[in-house]
Amino acid sequence: MREIVYRRSIPLATQHLAIVQSRAGATAGILGAAIMVTEQILAPAAVDARAGRGAARGVSDSVTAS
């Protein structure tokens, strides 16, 4: 994995990059998915839409649907 990342990246982008094994082990995928969902739900546009301010900011129906 490390070789592929370094081969496909410019040196400046990987200058301080550390590729290490996850300490989360088998739950890493589930934790990542949970973080992505949480970030989506708590995104400013999503919060505004749920608070009824979505129309004023042009939030799409896909964000407000739950």
N, CA and C of each residue as an Amber inpcrd file, in Angstrom:
protein
   198
   0.8250000  -1.1820000   0.0000000   0.0000000   0.0000000   0.0000000
   0.8740000   1.2530000   0.0000000   1.8600000   1.2690000   0.8540000
   2.7420000   2.4310000   0.9780000   3.3920000   2.7630000  -0.3640000
   3.8710000   1.7320000  -1.0690000   4.5270000   1.9460000  -2.3640000
   3.6010000   2.6050000  -3.3580000   2.3690000   2.1480000  -3.4020000
   1.3980000   2.6960000  -4.3550000   1.1050000   4.1530000  -4.0410000
   0.9250000   4.4720000  -2.7730000   0.6490000   5.8540000  -2.3860000
   1.8000000   6.7620000  -2.7850000   3.0250000   6.3530000  -2.4820000
   4.1860000   7.1820000  -2.8200000   4.3880000   7.2890000  -4.3260000
   4.1020000   6.2070000  -5.0450000   4.2870000   6.2200000  -6.5010000
   3.2810000   7.1420000  -7.1670000   2.0670000   7.2230000  -6.6470000
   1.0010000   8.0070000  -7.2780000   0.8890000   9.4290000  -6.7450000
   1.7360000   9.8020000  -5.8140000   1.6480000  11.1370000  -5.2080000
   2.8950000  11.9530000  -5.5110000   2.7280000  13.2630000  -5.4700000
   3.8960000  14.1210000  -5.6240000   4.6340000  14.1640000  -4.2810000
   5.9410000  14.3070000  -4.3020000   6.7220000  14.2730000  -3.0630000
   6.2510000  15.2610000  -1.9920000   5.8410000  16.4320000  -2.3840000
   5.3900000  17.4270000  -1.4050000   4.1560000  16.9290000  -0.6340000
   3.2820000  16.1910000  -1.3090000   2.0670000  15.6990000  -0.6620000
   2.3550000  14.5970000   0.3510000   3.4410000  13.8730000   0.1690000
   3.7560000  12.7620000   1.0720000   4.9330000  13.0550000   1.9820000
   5.3880000  14.2730000   1.9830000   6.5680000  14.6610000   2.7540000
   6.4430000  14.3060000   4.2390000   5.3000000  14.5570000   4.8330000
   5.1030000  14.2930000   6.2620000   4.0360000  13.2250000   6.4940000
   3.8020000  12.4000000   5.4900000   2.7640000  11.3830000   5.5750000
   3.2740000  10.1440000   6.2960000   2.5130000   9.6780000   7.2580000
   2.8440000   8.4410000   7.9580000   1.7440000   7.4240000   7.6650000
   2.1160000   6.3170000   7.0820000   1.1570000   5.2500000   6.8110000
   1.4120000   4.1600000   7.8380000   0.4350000   3.9670000   8.7140000
   0.6000000   3.0080000   9.8020000  -0.6210000   2.0910000   9.8560000
  -0.4600000   0.9650000  10.5120000  -1.5660000   0.0380000  10.6770000
  -2.5360000   0.5930000  11.7160000  -3.8140000   0.4420000  11.4370000
  -4.8460000   0.9410000  12.3320000  -4.8550000   0.1690000  13.6430000
  -5.0570000   0.9010000  14.7340000  -5.2010000   0.2470000  16.0290000
  -6.6280000  -0.2450000  16.2360000  -7.5360000   0.1420000  15.3360000
  -8.9360000  -0.2570000  15.4710000  -9.1660000  -1.7020000  15.0400000
  -8.2200000  -2.2610000  14.3240000  -8.3370000  -3.6550000  13.9170000
  -9.5470000  -3.9220000  13.0460000 -10.2890000  -4.9740000  13.3820000
 -11.4190000  -5.4080000  12.5700000 -12.5730000  -4.4090000  12.5640000
 -12.6220000  -3.5040000  13.5220000 -13.7210000  -2.5340000  13.5790000
 -13.4090000  -1.2380000  12.8280000 -12.2680000  -1.1460000  12.1840000
 -11.8640000   0.0860000  11.5000000 -12.8810000   0.5270000  10.4500000
 -13.3930000  -0.3920000   9.6630000 -14.3690000  -0.0420000   8.6260000
 -15.6610000   0.4930000   9.2080000 -16.1240000  -0.1260000  10.2620000
 -17.3670000   0.3160000  10.9050000 -17.1680000   1.6760000  11.5560000
 -16.0340000   1.8720000  12.1980000 -15.7530000   3.1840000  12.8000000
 -15.6870000   4.2660000  11.7370000 -15.0230000   3.9760000  10.6200000
 -14.9380000   4.9440000   9.5250000 -16.3050000   5.2970000   8.9710000
 -17.1440000   4.2790000   8.7800000 -18.4950000   4.5220000   8.2750000
 -19.3030000   5.3650000   9.2600000 -19.1780000   5.0750000  10.5420000
 -19.9020000   5.8450000  11.5580000 -19.4520000   7.3020000  11.5700000
 -18.1670000   7.5310000  11.4000000 -17.6540000   8.9060000  11.3660000
 -18.1880000   9.6340000  10.1370000 -18.2030000   8.9590000   8.9820000
 -18.7190000   9.5910000   7.7630000 -20.1880000   9.9700000   7.9140000
 -20.9910000   9.0870000   8.4960000 -22.4150000   9.3700000   8.6990000
 -22.5840000  10.5390000   9.6620000 -21.8320000  10.5290000  10.7480000
 -21.9140000  11.6060000  11.7360000 -21.5400000  12.9440000  11.1120000
 -20.4790000  12.9620000  10.3140000 -20.0730000  14.2150000   9.6540000
 -21.1500000  14.7050000   8.7040000 -21.8100000  13.7910000   7.9990000
 -22.8810000  14.1780000   7.0720000 -24.0760000  14.7420000   7.8300000
 -24.4620000  14.0880000   8.8910000 -25.6280000  14.5290000   9.6700000
 -25.3640000  15.8660000  10.3500000 -24.1290000  16.0750000  10.8120000
 -23.8060000  17.3100000  11.5270000 -23.2100000  18.4040000  10.6360000
 -23.2120000  18.1890000   9.3230000 -22.7350000  19.2230000   8.3990000
 -23.6250000  20.4570000   8.5430000 -23.0580000  21.6490000   8.4370000
 -23.8600000  22.8730000   8.6270000 -25.1370000  22.9170000   7.7860000
 -25.0700000  22.5220000   6.5280000 -26.2640000  22.5720000   5.6760000
 -27.3300000  21.5970000   6.1680000 -26.9150000  20.4210000   6.6320000
 -27.8740000  19.4360000   7.1240000 -28.5210000  19.9070000   8.4220000
 -27.7460000  20.5080000   9.2980000 -28.2900000  21.0230000  10.5570000
 -29.2660000  22.1560000  10.2700000 -28.8930000  23.0570000   9.3740000
 -29.7890000  24.1540000   9.0120000 -31.0880000  23.6250000   8.4200000
 -30.9900000  22.6110000   7.5740000 -32.1840000  22.0430000   6.9470000
 -33.1060000  21.4370000   8.0000000 -32.5380000  20.7330000   8.9490000
 -33.3520000  20.1220000   9.9940000 -33.9400000  21.1680000  10.9370000
 -33.2880000  22.3120000  11.0430000 -33.7830000  23.3880000  11.9070000
 -34.7860000  24.2700000  11.1680000 -35.0730000  23.9400000   9.9040000
 -36.0540000  24.7070000   9.1440000 -35.4790000  25.8890000   8.4060000
 -34.1570000  25.9720000   8.3340000 -33.5370000  27.0990000   7.6390000
 -32.9850000  26.6870000   6.2850000 -33.2820000  25.4900000   5.8200000
 -32.7310000  24.9700000   4.5750000 -33.1620000  25.7380000   3.3470000
 -34.4120000  26.1820000   3.3060000 -34.9110000  26.8830000   2.1290000
 -34.1780000  28.1960000   1.9060000 -33.7980000  28.8530000   2.9810000
 -33.1120000  30.1370000   2.8650000 -31.7030000  29.9750000   2.3040000
 -31.1030000  28.8110000   2.5180000 -29.7290000  28.6070000   2.0600000
 -29.6540000  27.7680000   0.7960000 -30.7820000  27.3560000   0.2590000
 -30.7800000  26.5760000  -0.9650000 -30.3560000  25.1310000  -0.7620000
 -30.6720000  24.5430000   0.3660000 -30.3070000  23.1600000   0.6440000
 -31.2200000  22.2560000  -0.1680000 -30.6520000  21.2660000  -0.8230000
 -31.4320000  20.3710000  -1.6670000 -32.3010000  19.4470000  -0.8340000
 -33.3040000  18.8680000  -1.4840000 -34.1870000  17.9310000  -0.8120000
 -33.4640000  16.6870000  -0.3300000 -32.3670000  16.3170000  -0.9890000
 -31.6430000  15.1140000  -0.5890000 -31.0420000  15.2690000   0.8000000
 -30.7160000  16.4700000   1.2060000 -30.1530000  16.7010000   2.5350000
 -31.2700000  16.6860000   3.5680000 -32.4390000  17.2010000   3.1900000
 -33.5070000  17.3240000   4.1710000 -34.3080000  16.0390000   4.3310000
 -34.2100000  15.1100000   3.3640000 -34.9410000  13.8620000   3.4800000
 -34.3530000  12.9890000   4.5670000 -35.2070000  12.4490000   5.4170000
 -34.7170000  11.5430000   6.4540000 -35.6250000  10.3750000   6.6570000
